[in-house]
Amino acid sequence: MKENRPWGFYEILLDTDYTKVKQITVNPSQKLSYQYHEKRKEYWTIVKGSATIILDDEKVFRNQGESIHIPLGSKHRIINESDEILIFIEVQTGESFEEEDIIRLEDDYGRQD
């Protein structure tokens, strides 16, 4: 299943009662909303390109093959500052994996909760 978004798209690779796994593609010069979750934590592994990540207002960088843990309730955003696509694998664990658990703090595309 492919879901288009203003910044790119994602595909669900696995969806169970205990985890959801997505492959997320971020187009060049795009970014996801600055957000947090109340019911899940996430683990991101960069599989193509390089990422700028904002995690609780701190900027960190990850390259192909590197990972980062997004704890429950942590504010986060991933940014593709390059002119190549960025692909990462997101593994979600927790109580719920619904899109309604996205609490947006900033969004470049005018989306609101």
N, C-alpha and C positions, 0 to 999 in steps of 0.2 A: 504494500500500500504506500503510495507516494502522496505526500501532502505538500503542496506549494505554499510558500510564505514570501513576504516581500523581500526578504534577505537571501532566499534560496529555496531549499526544500529539505524534507527529511523522509526517510523510509523506516518503517518499523520492521526490525529483523526478528524480534522475539517479544511476545506479550503473554505473560502468565499471571497467576495470582501473586507471585512473589518477586517478579522483576519485569522490567520492560527495557528493551535494547533498541536503540535507534542509530542509524547512520545519518549524519547531518552534514549537508553540503551548504557552505556559506559562500556566496558570490564575492568576487573581488570588491574591496572597499565597502563592504556591508557589515552590519553587526546585529546581534540579537538584542532584545530588550534587556534592560537592567532589572533583575527580578529576584524573587526568592520563592521557596516552597515551604509549606507547613507540614506536608505529609510524606516527603521523600528527600533522599539525598542522591547525589549523582557522582559518577566517576566518568571523566572524559579522557579519551586517548586519541591523540592526533595521529591520523593515518596518512594524510597528504597535506603538505603545506606547513605554514606556521601560524600560530595564534597569539593574539594579545588577549589576555584574560583580566577582567576586573573582578576581584574576589574581596568582598567587604572593603571596598574603596582602595584596595591595593592593586597596582598593576604588576602582573607577572607574565612571563612568556613561555610558550611551549612549542617545540618543533616536532616534526614527524617522529613517532615512536615514543614520545613522552606523554605522561599522564598527569592529571590533577584530580583531587577529591574535592567535591563541593558539599560541605556538611549541611545537614538539615537546618533551614532557616538562614543560611548565609546568602547575602546579596551577591549576584554574579551576572556576568555578561561575557560573551566571547566576540571578538572583533577580528575580521580579516582585513589587515592593513596592506595586503599585497595586491598584485595584479593577477594572481593565480587563484584558482579555487582552493578553499580550505575544506577538508573532510575530517570529521571526527566521529568516534563511536561514543555514544552516551549510554551508560548502564545505570538504570534507576533502581533503587531499592527503598522500601518503606511501606507505608500503609496504603497509599493510593498513587496511581500513575495517570490520573485524569488531567486533561489540559486545564480544567477549572482550578487546579492547584498552582497556577501561575499567577503570582501577585506582581504586577508590573509597577516599577518605580519610575522608569524612563523608557520611552519608546520613540524611535525616530520616524515611525510610520503612523503615529496617531492612534494606535490601538489602546483601548482602555479595558479594564476588567469590569 
